[in-house]
Amino acid sequence: MGMLFPNPDLSQHRHYSRVNWQGQPDAAEVSISISADSLCRLLQSRQLHVEDLTCLDAASKAQVRKILLNLAC
């Protein structure tokens, strides 16, 4: 029985360059939306640190505080 996906050729390297849409300058910050579950998972696995976050509204700040308190227990 054959494999569904062939073995990748690891000798091929892909090089990606950043896209600068319409000549816009690179921003130092981006605004995104992420689910509370994903945020919790990233914080718990230490792939994201609370020091890197800024909440844009009181409801988000309360939700992040709740997540952090749950992770601390």
Order of alpha helices (4+ residues) and beta strands (2+ residues): alpha-alpha
